[in-house]
Amino acid sequence: VKKDGEWKVLIVDHMSMRILSSCCKMSDILAEGVTIVEDINKRREPISSLEAIYLISPVEKSVHALINDFKYGAFAYKAAHIFFTDNCPDSLFTAIGRSRVAKVAKTLKEINVAFLPYESQVFSLDDPTSLYSFYSSKPNEKKDQMMETIAEQIATLCDTLKEYPAIRYRKGPEENARLAEEVYQRLNAHKADNPSMGERKERKESTYQLSRWTPIIKDIMENAIEDKLDKKQWPFISDPAPINTSQTTVSARFGQWHKNKTTEYHTGPRLIVFVIGGVSHSEMRSAYEVTKATQGKWEVVIGSSHILTPTSFLNDLKSLDQVPNPDC
């Protein structure tokens, strides 16, 4: 939508602003011909001489705010370029089609980036309330909706990485299996739209000398790569794709943070780990250490609903049966 000499307004909501902030600076946005960035849920002055780029989540609040920009009297903007962070429900698409937005929309796309790229091998879904939703002893009527949202966000991550992974989960709580199944269904939907998703020319695996005195998640990563996880405790939702084996014994005992910041297309296999209820910095570091131990043959990507600190985790546990305030 960028044209030389043309300035546009960028309209965002909370989630999309968080995504932008995690991967670019305001100067990068201005360099793309954006003259002002505004929050879709706050009062804004109409600028009818400029076109607007809407980068928003496909949720009722944001979509209704979009519709209201072109509902009464004069339009707030000259035209609309609409980009959803992930799949837009049919009901909201229908609402847009029946509104006056349909007359001014020049672009309407789903770009599938409903996650925060926290680091090169770490992602967050920016939802600290999930710990309460999954683990509180109190009933939560929004749990199903939250699980569907998380599954779609994980699917957009896989789509962005061009991965169509086999899915396995830790047997135990019923929610683990349900979330794994939700992710599987959404991955299939993305695969139907993008048949090349998950195709890779080269896939090799490595073996390990296991470390001691490390986070449990690190042992899980190493065992997953070696295919040593107990299939009864870690069942598959679908059969894994075959992997060509070229074994190299390495040690993951000592590792450092990933330092290579150049953009490279990864051709080997990936292990994507999602932790329900938050991930700690030591667990994040394990992803880099295990990747380094394979000499780059594997890449481990770890993510969660949010990033934990010791203090925040203890506070969350202390108030586990109290309904969280998402704005805090």
C-alpha positions, 0 to 999 in steps of 0.5 A, a space after each residue: 500500500 506504500 506509494 511515493 509521496 503519499 502519507 497514511 495513518 496507521 490504526 492499531 489495537 492493543 495486540 497489533 501495537 504490541 506486535 509492532 513494538 516487539 519487532 520494529 521502531 517508530 522510525 521504521 514505521 514512519 519510513 514506510 510513509 506513515 504520518 501518525 499511529 493511533 489506537 483504534 479504541 481511543 477517540 481520534 480526529 477524522 483525517 478525511 484527506 488521508 488513507 488509513 492502514 488498519 492493523 488490528 486483531 479480528 475481534 469484535 471490539 476492533 472490528 466494530 471500531 473500524 465499522 464506526 469510522 465509516 458509519 456516521 456522516 463523513 468518513 473518518 479517512 479517505 480509504 481503508 487498507 485492512 490487515 488482520 493479525 490472524 483469521 477473521 471469523 465469518 461473522 465479522 467478515 459479514 459485518 464488514 461486508 454489510 457496512 459502509 467499510 466495504 465501499 472504501 476498503 482497498 485492501 483486506 488481508 489476513 497476515 497471520 502474525 498473532 504472536 510477539 517475536 520476543 527474541 530470535 527463538 522465543 515467542 509470546 502470546 501476550 496473555 498472562 491471564 492464561 495461568 488463571 484460566 488453565 490452573 485456577 480451581 474456579 470454573 471459567 466460562 471463557 476457557 474454551 474461547 481462550 483455548 481456541 485463541 491460543 491455538 490459532 495464535 500458535 498456528 499463525 506462528 507455524 504458518 509464519 515459520 512455514 512449518 507443519 509440525 507433528 504435535 505431541 502433548 504431555 499426558 495428564 490434564 485434559 486441557 493439554 490434549 484439548 489444546 493440542 487437538 485445537 492446534 492440529 485442527 487449525 494447522 490443517 486449515 492453514 495447510 489447506 490454504 498453503 499446501 507448501 507449508 512444512 516442506 523442506 529440502 533438508 531435514 537432519 537430526 542430532 543426538 546428545 549427551 544429556 546435561 545435569 542440573 538444568 531446567 526440566 524443559 531442556 531435557 524434554 527438548 533433547 529427548 524430543 529431538 532424539 525421539 526418546 520421549 515416552 510415547 504414552 506420556 507424550 502422545 502424538 495427535 498425528 503421525 510425525 513426518 519421516 526425518 532423514 537421520 545424520 547423527 552427530 553426538 554433541 553435548 548440551 552441557 554448556 551453552 550461551 545465548 544466541 548471538 547471530 542476528 543475521 537473517 537466515 532461512 533455516 533448512 533443517 528441522 525445528 522443534 517448537 515448544 509451547 508452555 502453558 502458563 508462562 515461560 522463564 528466562 532459564 527455559 528460554 535460554 535452554 532453546 538456544 543451548 540445545 540449538 547450539 549443541 546440534 551445531 545448527 542442525 536443529 533449531 528449537 523455538 520456545 514460547 508461551 502465553 507470557 514471559 515469567 519472572 520469579 516475582 510475577 510467577 509467585 504473585 500469580 500463584 498467590 492469586 490463582 483463584 482471583 479473577 485477573 485484571 487483563 489491563 494490569 
